[in-house]
């Protein structure tokens, strides 16, 4: 009797933990940063292993195909773990009241079988609950199985709806910024004849895009791993190109009519980067992560395109300060996701100033 009570209590505890994790991961549309969450425990190490395997090929298209499968597969893995945990929890509870079934359950494997066939449900009627508590357990497990299936379908539609909303502006940006997206090319295209107002529209659209991603990807961080379906595209690269364009407009251009829209886009975009860093526990640095020579070259191209741009030290410092607010988080996310290489976004460790930083960090500290 004592063992049956202990087993039942363990089953109830496991059931409570699993249902709570399902609630905060699927039902509650808020980021759970300081809470124990199955998705956080499972997805991170799974992605590390998956990324390592996915990048073994020398062909970029094969790498992208492998990495793109991670999002859907990890979703199935999560629901598989939740389903197994529920079956195990109810199986322990059923084992604690095995005497209330006809015929009496002989061991835990039979209890696990009854639990699995009830949650799906595929019960054949070979074990029948004859008393009150056993009937209650079977009823609630059947209800849980229906609820789990409904949650899986609902989450699937929610994730793919958010994915589609995220990718439409990314694909549309190709015409302006190229693939992979470039901030300088975006501004050059917007300065061409017949493009009046397109830059302001782009900033306005991506301000709304940033707000949408801020809500959807913080509520369901798994969306971060759903990759763009077109060649040389990544949502993080496109977002970085628009942010860099806004920073260039605000820091280096005189009397630019789109400065107001750029400022609004920049504000919401910074909010997105800060909250992403908070959720993924990134360590941010105030580093522009580009060379001054790259900035000077960009300004030269913008002048040739017809902008009244400046590349003096004051403007460089202003741009570097602005970019330092988001560049570190942006690049860490891009490297974590193994995003395709893009101008100014991604792995910049080959740059001279980044190499100097690494050597300084690795040098032994003088004795005090």
DRENPA-783513 format. One record per residue: residue in three letters; x negated, y negated, z negated of N, C-alpha, C in turn. Coordinates in steps of 0.05 Angstrom, whole numbers, padded with zeros to 5 digits, always signed. Example, Ala and Ser with C-alpha at 12.3 -4.5 7.8 and 13.67 -1.06 7.14 Angstrom:
REM DRENPA-783513
ALA-00264+00114-00156-00246+00090-00156-00264+00066-00156 SER-00257+00045-00142-00273+00021-00143-00258-00001-00157 
END
This chain:
REM DRENPA-783513
UNK-00016+00024+00000+00000+00000+00000-00017-00025+00000 UNK-00039-00025-00016-00057-00048-00017-00070-00054+00010 UNK-00079-00033+00023-00091-00036+00049-00071-00047+00070 UNK-00047-00037+00069-00026-00047+00087-00021-00077+00083 UNK-00020-00085+00058-00016-00114+00052-00039-00131+00063 UNK-00063-00121+00058-00087-00136+00068-00087-00138+00098 UNK-00081-00116+00112-00081-00115+00141-00060-00135+00151 UNK-00037-00135+00139-00015-00153+00147-00023-00182+00144 UNK-00036-00188+00121-00045-00216+00116-00066-00225+00137 UNK-00085-00206+00143-00105-00213+00163-00092-00218+00190 UNK-00072-00201+00197-00057-00205+00222-00043-00232+00223 UNK-00029-00239+00201-00015-00265+00200-00035-00288+00202 UNK-00058-00286+00189-00078-00307+00191-00089-00310+00220 UNK-00095-00288+00233-00104-00289+00261-00082-00300+00279 UNK-00058-00293+00274-00035-00303+00290-00033-00334+00286 UNK-00035-00343+00262-00033-00372+00257-00056-00387+00270 UNK-00080-00377+00269-00103-00390+00282-00100-00391+00312 UNK-00091-00369+00324-00088-00368+00353-00066-00387+00362 UNK-00043-00387+00348-00021-00405+00356-00029-00434+00353 UNK-00045-00440+00332-00054-00468+00328-00073-00476+00350 UNK-00091-00458+00358-00110-00464+00380-00095-00468+00406 UNK-00075-00452+00411-00058-00455+00435-00044-00482+00435 UNK-00034-00490+00411-00019-00515+00409-00037-00539+00415 UNK-00061-00540+00402-00078-00563+00406-00092-00563+00433 UNK-00095-00540+00446-00109-00539+00471-00090-00543+00495 UNK-00065-00534+00493-00046-00535+00515-00023-00554+00511 UNK-00011-00554+00487+00013-00569+00482+00006-00598+00474 UNK-00013-00602+00457-00020-00628+00447-00037-00643+00466 UNK-00027-00664+00480-00043-00679+00500-00062-00699+00488 UNK-00079-00691+00470-00099-00708+00458-00125-00693+00455 UNK-00147-00707+00458-00173-00693+00454-00177-00685+00425 UNK-00187-00660+00421-00193-00650+00395-00223-00648+00392 UNK-00236-00669+00381-00265-00671+00381-00276-00657+00356 UNK-00266-00662+00333-00278-00652+00309-00263-00627+00298 UNK-00249-00613+00316-00234-00590+00308-00246-00565+00321 UNK-00242-00542+00308-00251-00517+00320-00231-00511+00342 UNK-00242-00508+00367-00225-00503+00390-00237-00482+00407 UNK-00221-00462+00414-00231-00439+00430-00244-00448+00456 UNK-00231-00467+00469-00241-00476+00495-00269-00488+00492 UNK-00274-00502+00471-00301-00514+00466-00321-00492+00461 UNK-00314-00472+00445-00333-00451+00438-00339-00433+00462 UNK-00319-00427+00479-00323-00408+00501-00333-00421+00526 UNK-00322-00445+00534-00328-00456+00560-00356-00465+00563 UNK-00368-00478+00542-00394-00489+00545-00416-00467+00550 UNK-00418-00446+00534-00438-00425+00541-00431-00410+00566 UNK-00405-00407+00572-00398-00394+00597-00407-00410+00621 UNK-00404-00437+00620-00413-00454+00642-00443-00454+00645 UNK-00458-00453+00623-00487-00452+00625-00496-00427+00640 UNK-00484-00405+00634-00491-00380+00648-00482-00381+00677 UNK-00457-00390+00681-00446-00392+00708-00462-00411+00726 UNK-00470-00434+00715-00486-00453+00730-00513-00441+00738 UNK-00525-00427+00719-00551-00415+00725-00549-00395+00748 UNK-00528-00378+00747-00524-00359+00769-00516-00373+00795 UNK-00499-00393+00792-00489-00407+00816-00509-00422+00831 UNK-00531-00430+00818-00552-00446+00832-00575-00429+00841 UNK-00572-00403+00841-00595-00385+00849-00598-00385+00879 UNK-00578-00391+00895-00580-00390+00924-00594-00416+00934 UNK-00608-00413+00956-00621-00436+00969-00602-00451+00987 UNK-00579-00440+00992-00559-00453+01009-00539-00469+00992 UNK-00536-00495+00998-00519-00512+00982-00490-00503+00983 UNK-00480-00494+01007-00452-00487+01009-00446-00462+00992 UNK-00465-00444+00989-00460-00421+00972-00460-00429+00943 UNK-00478-00446+00935-00478-00456+00908-00452-00470+00901 UNK-00442-00487+00919-00417-00501+00913-00394-00482+00911 UNK-00393-00462+00929-00371-00443+00928-00371-00428+00901 UNK-00394-00420+00891-00396-00406+00866-00388-00424+00843 UNK-00398-00448+00843-00392-00467+00821-00363-00475+00821 UNK-00351-00477+00845-00323-00485+00847-00304-00465+00835 UNK-00312-00440+00833-00295-00418+00823-00294-00419+00792 UNK-00311-00434+00779-00313-00434+00750-00287-00444+00737 UNK-00277-00466+00746-00253-00478+00734-00229-00459+00733 UNK-00220-00448+00756-00198-00429+00755-00204-00403+00739 UNK-00229-00393+00741-00236-00369+00727-00236-00374+00697 UNK-00247-00396+00688-00248-00402+00659-00220-00405+00648 UNK-00202-00416+00664-00174-00418+00655-00162-00390+00650 UNK-00167-00372+00669-00157-00344+00665-00170-00331+00641 UNK-00196-00337+00637-00210-00325+00614-00198-00335+00588 UNK-00192-00360+00586-00180-00372+00562-00153-00358+00556 UNK-00136-00356+00576-00110-00344+00571-00113-00314+00565 UNK-00133-00301+00577-00138-00273+00570-00146-00270+00541 UNK-00163-00288+00531-00171-00287+00503-00148-00293+00485 UNK-00132-00313+00491-00109-00319+00474-00090-00295+00474 UNK-00085-00283+00497-00066-00260+00498-00078-00237+00481 UNK-00103-00231+00484-00116-00209+00468-00114-00215+00438 UNK-00119-00241+00430-00118-00248+00402-00089-00244+00391 UNK-00069-00252+00407-00041-00248+00398-00034-00218+00396 UNK-00043-00202+00415-00037-00174+00414-00051-00161+00389 UNK-00076-00170+00384-00090-00159+00361-00077-00168+00335 UNK-00068-00193+00334-00056-00203+00309-00029-00189+00304 UNK-00013-00186+00324+00013-00172+00320+00008-00142+00315 UNK-00013-00131+00328-00020-00103+00323-00027-00098+00294 UNK-00042-00116+00282-00048-00113+00253-00023-00115+00236 UNK-00006-00134+00243+00019-00137+00228+00036-00111+00230 UNK+00038-00101+00255+00054-00077+00260+00042-00053+00245 UNK+00015-00052+00245+00003-00030+00230+00009-00031+00201 UNK+00012-00055+00190+00019-00058+00161+00047-00048+00155 UNK+00064-00047+00175+00092-00038+00171+00098-00014+00189 UNK+00078+00003+00194+00081+00025+00212+00102+00045+00203 UNK+00108+00046+00177+00127+00065+00167+00156+00057+00175 UNK+00160+00033+00184+00186+00023+00192+00193+00029+00221 UNK+00176+00044+00235+00181+00051+00263+00188+00081+00264 UNK+00203+00087+00286+00210+00115+00292+00201+00122+00320 UNK+00184+00142+00323+00170+00156+00301+00149+00138+00288 UNK+00140+00147+00265+00121+00131+00249+00094+00130+00265 UNK+00083+00105+00265+00058+00101+00279+00035+00115+00263 UNK+00019+00130+00277-00002+00146+00264-00028+00131+00258 UNK-00035+00112+00276-00061+00098+00272-00059+00071+00285 UNK-00081+00056+00283-00081+00028+00294-00079+00028+00325 UNK-00092+00046+00340-00088+00046+00369-00059+00047+00378 UNK-00043+00062+00363-00014+00063+00370-00001+00036+00364 UNK-00009+00024+00342+00002-00003+00335-00007-00023+00356 UNK-00031-00022+00365-00041-00040+00386-00025-00036+00412 UNK-00019-00011+00418-00004-00005+00442+00024-00017+00440 UNK+00037-00013+00417+00064-00025+00413+00063-00055+00416 UNK+00042-00067+00405+00040-00096+00406+00036-00105+00435 UNK+00018-00092+00450+00012-00100+00477+00037-00097+00495 UNK+00051-00075+00492+00074-00070+00509+00098-00088+00501 UNK+00097-00099+00477+00118-00118+00469+00112-00146+00479 UNK+00087-00155+00478+00080-00182+00487+00084-00185+00516 UNK+00079-00165+00533+00080-00168+00562+00107-00176+00573 UNK+00130-00165+00569+00136-00140+00554+00140-00116+00574 UNK+00130-00093+00566+00133-00069+00582+00140-00045+00564 UNK+00155-00050+00543+00161-00029+00524+00178-00007+00537 UNK+00170+00018+00531+00184+00041+00542+00204+00053+00522 UNK+00206+00042+00499+00225+00052+00479+00215+00077+00465 UNK+00189+00083+00467+00179+00108+00454+00174+00103+00424 UNK+00172+00078+00415+00170+00071+00387+00191+00050+00381 UNK+00209+00055+00362+00232+00038+00357+00230+00027+00329 UNK+00231+00000+00325+00232-00011+00298+00259-00006+00285 UNK+00260+00007+00262+00286+00015+00250+00293-00002+00226 UNK+00274-00018+00215+00280-00034+00191+00275-00064+00197 UNK+00284-00080+00178+00286-00109+00182+00260-00123+00190 UNK+00238-00119+00174+00214-00134+00179+00201-00125+00206 UNK+00201-00100+00211+00190-00090+00236+00205-00102+00260 UNK+00232-00102+00258+00248-00114+00279+00242-00144+00283 UNK+00238-00158+00261+00231-00186+00262+00205-00191+00276 UNK+00185-00174+00270+00158-00177+00282+00161-00172+00313 UNK+00175-00151+00321+00178-00145+00349+00193-00168+00363 UNK+00213-00179+00350+00228-00201+00363+00210-00225+00367 UNK+00195-00233+00347+00178-00256+00349+00154-00252+00369 UNK+00145-00227+00371+00124-00222+00390+00135-00224+00418 UNK+00158-00214+00423+00171-00217+00449+00175-00247+00456 UNK+00183-00262+00437+00187-00291+00440+00160-00304+00446 UNK+00139-00296+00432+00113-00307+00437+00103-00301+00465 UNK+00108-00277+00474+00100-00269+00502+00113-00287+00523 UNK+00139-00292+00519+00153-00310+00538+00141-00338+00537 UNK+00136-00348+00513+00125-00374+00509+00097-00377+00521 UNK+00081-00356+00518+00054-00356+00530+00055-00357+00560 UNK+00073-00342+00572+00076-00343+00601+00085-00370+00611 UNK+00104-00382+00596+00113-00409+00603+00091-00430+00601 UNK+00075-00427+00579+00053-00446+00576+00032-00443+00598 UNK+00027-00418+00606+00007-00414+00628+00016-00427+00654 UNK+00042-00423+00660+00052-00434+00685+00053-00465+00684 UNK+00061-00475+00661+00063-00504+00658+00035-00517+00659 UNK+00016-00505+00646-00011-00516+00646-00023-00514+00674 UNK-00018-00493+00688-00029-00490+00715-00019-00512+00733 UNK+00007-00518+00732+00018-00540+00748+00007-00567+00739 UNK+00004-00571+00713-00006-00596+00702-00035-00600+00711 UNK-00052-00580+00709-00080-00583+00717-00083-00588+00747 UNK-00068-00573+00764-00071-00577+00792-00058-00604+00801 UNK-00038-00613+00787-00027-00639+00793-00047-00661+00787 UNK-00060-00659+00763-00080-00679+00756-00104-00677+00775 UNK-00112-00653+00783-00134-00649+00801-00128-00663+00828 UNK-00104-00659+00838-00097-00671+00864-00097-00702+00862 UNK-00087-00712+00840-00087-00741+00836-00115-00752+00834 UNK-00133-00737+00822-00161-00746+00820-00175-00745+00847 UNK-00169-00725+00864-00185-00721+00888-00176-00739+00911 UNK-00151-00747+00912-00141-00763+00935-00157-00789+00938 UNK-00162-00805+00917-00179-00829+00921-00208-00822+00927 UNK-00218-00799+00917-00245-00791+00923-00248-00786+00953 UNK-00230-00772+00965-00231-00767+00994-00227-00793+01009 UNK-00209-00810+01001-00204-00835+01015-00229-00853+01014 UNK-00245-00851+00993-00268-00868+00990-00290-00862+01011 UNK-00289-00838+01023-00309-00830+01043-00311-00851+01065 UNK-00288-00861+01074-00288-00880+01096-00303-00906+01089 UNK-00304-00913+01064-00318-00937+01055-00346-00932+01046 UNK-00350-00912+01030-00376-00908+01016-00392-00884+01026 UNK-00381-00869+01044-00395-00846+01054-00394-00822+01036 UNK-00407-00800+01044-00408-00775+01028-00436-00764+01028 UNK-00450-00764+01006-00441-00774+00979-00438-00804+00978 UNK-00422-00813+00960-00415-00841+00958-00438-00859+00950 UNK-00440-00882+00962-00461-00902+00957-00449-00929+00951 UNK-00457-00942+00930-00446-00968+00923-00453-00989+00944 UNK-00478-00988+00954-00486-01008+00974-00471-01004+01000 UNK-00467-00979+01008-00452-00974+01033-00423-00983+01029 UNK-00412-00979+01006-00384-00988+01001-00382-01018+01005 UNK-00401-01033+00994-00400-01062+00996-00406-01071+01025 UNK-00424-01057+01039-00429-01064+01067-00405-01059+01084 UNK-00391-01037+01081-00367-01031+01097-00346-01052+01091 UNK-00342-01059+01065-00322-01079+01058-00327-01106+01069 UNK-00352-01112+01076-00359-01138+01087-00356-01140+01118 UNK-00350-01117+01130-00347-01116+01159-00322-01131+01168 UNK-00322-01138+01194-00299-01153+01205-00274-01136+01204 UNK-00252-01149+01196-00226-01135+01194-00221-01121+01167 UNK-00240-01124+01148-00237-01110+01122-00229-01129+01100 UNK-00216-01151+01107-00209-01171+01087-00191-01158+01065 UNK-00198-01161+01040-00182-01152+01018-00186-01123+01011 UNK-00202-01108+01027-00205-01079+01021-00220-01074+00996 UNK-00240-01092+00990-00256-01088+00965-00239-01092+00940 UNK-00222-01112+00940-00204-01117+00917-00185-01093+00914 UNK-00174-01083+00936-00156-01060+00935-00170-01036+00924 UNK-00196-01033+00932-00211-01010+00922-00215-01011+00892 UNK-00223-01035+00882-00227-01038+00853-00200-01034+00838 UNK-00179-01044+00849-00153-01040+00836-00145-01011+00835 UNK-00149-00997+00857-00142-00969+00859-00159-00952+00839 UNK-00184-00958+00838-00202-00943+00820-00199-00951+00791 UNK-00189-00974+00786-00182-00981+00758-00160-00963+00748 UNK-00139-00959+00765-00117-00941+00759-00127-00912+00758 UNK-00145-00905+00776-00156-00878+00776-00171-00873+00750 UNK-00186-00892+00741-00201-00888+00716-00183-00884+00692 UNK-00161-00899+00691-00141-00896+00670-00128-00868+00671 UNK-00122-00859+00696-00110-00832+00699-00129-00810+00690 UNK-00154-00812+00698-00174-00792+00691-00179-00793+00661 UNK-00179-00817+00650-00183-00820+00621-00162-00805+00605 UNK-00137-00806+00614-00116-00792+00600-00117-00762+00605 UNK-00119-00754+00630-00116-00725+00637-00141-00709+00629 UNK-00165-00720+00634-00189-00704+00629-00197-00703+00600 UNK-00188-00722+00584-00193-00721+00555-00173-00702+00542 UNK-00148-00701+00552-00129-00683+00542-00135-00654+00549 UNK-00145-00650+00574-00152-00623+00584-00181-00624+00595 UNK-00201-00623+00578-00229-00625+00588-00237-00604+00609 UNK-00221-00582+00611-00228-00562+00631-00227-00574+00659 UNK-00211-00596+00663-00209-00608+00689-00236-00619+00699 UNK-00254-00625+00681-00280-00635+00689-00294-00615+00707 UNK-00289-00589+00702-00304-00568+00717-00290-00561+00744 UNK-00267-00573+00750-00255-00568+00776-00269-00586+00796 UNK-00282-00574+00815-00299-00589+00833-00284-00598+00858 UNK-00294-00620+00871-00282-00629+00895-00285-00608+00917 UNK-00266-00607+00935-00264-00586+00954-00277-00593+00981 UNK-00288-00617+00983-00301-00626+01008-00331-00628+01005 UNK-00345-00625+01028-00374-00625+01028-00386-00651+01018 UNK-00407-00650+01002-00422-00673+00993-00406-00692+00976 UNK-00384-00683+00964-00367-00700+00948-00366-00690+00919 UNK-00365-00709+00901-00361-00703+00872-00348-00727+00860 UNK-00327-00722+00844-00313-00744+00832-00330-00762+00816 UNK-00350-00751+00802-00368-00766+00785-00386-00785+00802 UNK-00394-00775+00826-00410-00792+00844-00394-00815+00855 UNK-00369-00810+00863-00352-00831+00874-00346-00852+00853 UNK-00340-00843+00829-00335-00861+00807-00360-00878+00802 UNK-00383-00866+00802-00408-00881+00797-00413-00902+00819 UNK-00406-00895+00844-00410-00915+00866-00392-00939+00862 UNK-00367-00935+00854-00349-00957+00849-00358-00974+00825 UNK-00367-00961+00804-00378-00975+00781-00402-00992+00788 UNK-00420-00980+00804-00444-00995+00812-00436-01019+00830 UNK-00416-01015+00847-00407-01037+00864-00396-01060+00847 UNK-00381-01053+00827-00370-01074+00809-00392-01088+00794 UNK-00412-01073+00785-00434-01086+00771-00450-01104+00789 UNK-00455-01096+00814-00469-01113+00833-00453-01139+00839 UNK-00427-01137+00842-00411-01160+00847-00412-01180+00824 UNK-00409-01170+00799-00409-01188+00776-00436-01200+00769 UNK-00457-01185+00775-00483-01194+00766-00499-01210+00787 UNK-00493-01205+00812-00512-01215+00833-00499-01230+00856 UNK-00473-01235+00855-00460-01249+00877-00447-01275+00868 UNK-00451-01296+00884-00439-01322+00878-00411-01324+00889 UNK-00393-01334+00872-00366-01341+00880-00352-01318+00896 UNK-00357-01294+00887-00344-01271+00901-00315-01269+00892 UNK-00296-01270+00911-00267-01270+00903-00258-01244+00889 UNK-00273-01223+00893-00265-01198+00881-00276-01194+00853 UNK-00290-01215+00841-00303-01212+00815-00283-01205+00793 UNK-00259-01216+00795-00238-01210+00774-00230-01181+00775 UNK-00224-01171+00799-00217-01142+00801-00240-01124+00794 UNK-00265-01133+00800-00288-01117+00793-00291-01116+00762 UNK-00286-01138+00749-00289-01138+00720-00269-01120+00706 UNK-00244-01120+00716-00223-01102+00705-00231-01073+00710 UNK-00240-01067+00734-00249-01039+00740-00272-01031+00722 UNK-00291-01049+00718-00314-01044+00702-00307-01039+00673 UNK-00287-01053+00663-00279-01050+00635-00266-01023+00630 UNK-00247-01015+00648-00234-00989+00645-00253-00967+00650 UNK-00271-00970+00670-00291-00950+00675-00310-00945+00652 UNK-00319-00966+00639-00335-00963+00615-00321-00948+00593 UNK-00295-00953+00590-00279-00939+00571-00279-00909+00577 UNK-00276-00902+00602-00276-00874+00611-00303-00861+00604 UNK-00325-00874+00610-00351-00862+00604-00356-00859+00574 UNK-00348-00879+00559-00352-00877+00530-00336-00855+00518 UNK-00311-00851+00526-00294-00830+00515-00303-00803+00525 UNK-00313-00801+00549-00324-00775+00559-00348-00768+00543 UNK-00365-00787+00537-00389-00782+00521-00381-00773+00493 UNK-00360-00785+00482-00350-00778+00456-00340-00749+00455 UNK-00325-00741+00475-00313-00715+00476-00335-00693+00480 UNK-00354-00699+00498-00375-00679+00505-00400-00683+00488 UNK-00398-00701+00468-00420-00706+00449-00446-00712+00463 UNK-00446-00731+00481-00470-00739+00495-00484-00761+00480 UNK-00509-00762+00482-00525-00783+00469-00531-00805+00490 UNK-00518-00828+00487-00520-00850+00507-00545-00867+00501 UNK-00557-00877+00523-00579-00895+00521-00573-00920+00537 UNK-00584-00943+00529-00580-00968+00544-00602-00971+00565 UNK-00601-00954+00585-00621-00953+00606-00607-00954+00633 UNK-00616-00973+00650-00603-00975+00677-00609-00951+00694 UNK-00630-00937+00690-00638-00912+00703-00642-00916+00733 UNK-00648-00940+00742-00657-00945+00769-00681-00963+00768 UNK-00697-00964+00789-00720-00981+00791-00712-01009+00800 UNK-00726-01029+00792-00721-01056+00802-00724-01058+00832 UNK-00743-01042+00843-00747-01042+00872-00722-01032+00887 UNK-00708-01013+00875-00683-01003+00887-00662-01025+00887 UNK-00661-01040+00865-00642-01062+00863-00648-01083+00884 UNK-00674-01090+00887-00682-01110+00907-00675-01101+00935 UNK-00680-01076+00941-00673-01065+00967-00643-01066+00972 UNK-00627-01061+00951-00598-01062+00954-00589-01090+00959 UNK-00600-01110+00945-00592-01138+00949-00599-01147+00977 UNK-00622-01138+00987-00630-01145+01015-00610-01135+01035 UNK-00600-01111+01031-00579-01100+01049-00553-01116+01046 UNK-00547-01124+01022-00522-01139+01018-00524-01167+01031 UNK-00547-01179+01029-00551-01205+01043-00548-01202+01073 UNK-00559-01180+01084-00557-01175+01113-00528-01170+01121 UNK-00512-01160+01102-00484-01155+01108-00467-01180+01106 UNK-00478-01202+01095-00464-01228+01094-00456-01237+01067 UNK-00465-01223+01046-00459-01232+01018-00479-01253+01009 UNK-00469-01271+00992-00487-01291+00979-00497-01278+00953 UNK-00517-01261+00957-00527-01245+00934-00555-01255+00926 UNK-00563-01250+00901-00589-01259+00890-00603-01235+00877 UNK-00629-01235+00880-00645-01213+00869-00666-01222+00850 UNK-00663-01246+00838-00683-01256+00819-00683-01240+00793 UNK-00702-01247+00776-00706-01232+00751-00681-01234+00733 UNK-00669-01258+00733-00645-01262+00716-00623-01244+00725 UNK-00619-01243+00751-00597-01226+00761-00603-01196+00757 UNK-00629-01189+00761-00636-01161+00756-00631-01153+00727 UNK-00639-01171+00708-00634-01165+00680-00604-01163+00673 UNK-00589-01180+00686-00560-01179+00682-00548-01153+00692 UNK-00557-01145+00716-00547-01120+00728-00557-01096+00711 UNK-00582-01096+00703-00593-01074+00687-00578-01071+00661 UNK-00570-01094+00648-00555-01093+00623-00528-01081+00628 UNK-00515-01090+00649-00488-01079+00656-00489-01049+00661 UNK-00509-01041+00678-00510-01013+00685-00519-00995+00662 UNK-00534-01007+00643-00542-00992+00620-00519-00984+00602 UNK-00495-00996+00606-00472-00988+00589-00460-00962+00598 UNK-00464-00954+00623-00451-00930+00632-00469-00910+00646 UNK-00493-00919+00655-00510-00902+00672-00519-00877+00658 UNK-00526-00879+00632-00536-00855+00618-00514-00834+00616 UNK-00490-00841+00608-00469-00821+00606-00461-00810+00633 UNK-00461-00828+00654-00454-00820+00681-00473-00799+00691 UNK-00499-00804+00688-00519-00786+00698-00520-00759+00682 UNK-00515-00761+00656-00515-00736+00640-00492-00718+00649 UNK-00468-00730+00654-00446-00714+00663-00451-00702+00691 UNK-00463-00718+00709-00469-00709+00736-00489-00685+00735 UNK-00509-00687+00718-00529-00666+00716-00516-00641+00702 UNK-00500-00645+00683-00486-00623+00669-00469-00607+00689 UNK-00455-00622+00707-00437-00609+00726-00452-00600+00751 UNK-00478-00605+00753-00494-00598+00776-00481-00609+00801 UNK-00473-00635+00800-00460-00649+00822-00480-00652+00845 UNK-00470-00653+00870-00488-00657+00893-00504-00683+00890 UNK-00529-00685+00899-00545-00709+00897-00531-00733+00910 UNK-00532-00756+00897-00520-00781+00907-00538-00804+00900 UNK-00537-00826+00915-00553-00850+00909-00547-00861+00881 UNK-00567-00863+00864-00565-00875+00837-00551-00858+00817 UNK-00540-00835+00824-00525-00818+00805-00536-00790+00806 UNK-00541-00779+00783-00551-00751+00781-00579-00751+00769 UNK-00594-00731+00777-00621-00727+00767-00640-00748+00778 UNK-00650-00766+00760-00668-00787+00768-00695-00784+00755 UNK-00702-00760+00746-00726-00756+00731-00751-00760+00748 UNK-00748-00760+00774-00772-00764+00791-00781-00793+00793 UNK-00764-00812+00783-00771-00840+00785-00795-00846+00767 UNK-00812-00866+00775-00836-00872+00759-00830-00880+00730 UNK-00810-00897+00726-00805-00906+00699-00794-00883+00682 UNK-00779-00864+00694-00769-00841+00679-00793-00823+00671 UNK-00812-00820+00689-00836-00804+00682-00852-00816+00660 UNK-00853-00843+00660-00868-00856+00638-00854-00852+00611 UNK-00827-00853+00612-00812-00848+00587-00816-00820+00577 UNK-00817-00800+00595-00821-00772+00587-00849-00769+00575 UNK-00870-00781+00588-00897-00778+00578-00900-00791+00551 UNK-00887-00815+00547-00888-00828+00521-00875-00812+00499 UNK-00852-00799+00506-00838-00783+00486-00853-00758+00479 UNK-00868-00747+00499-00883-00723+00494-00910-00728+00480 UNK-00920-00753+00481-00946-00758+00469-00945-00756+00439 UNK-00967-00745+00427-00967-00742+00397-00968-00769+00383 UNK-00953-00771+00362-00952-00796+00346-00977-00799+00330 UNK-00987-00824+00328-01012-00829+00313-01007-00823+00283 UNK-01028-00813+00270-01026-00808+00241-01022-00833+00226 UNK-01005-00832+00206-01000-00856+00190-01021-00859+00169 
END
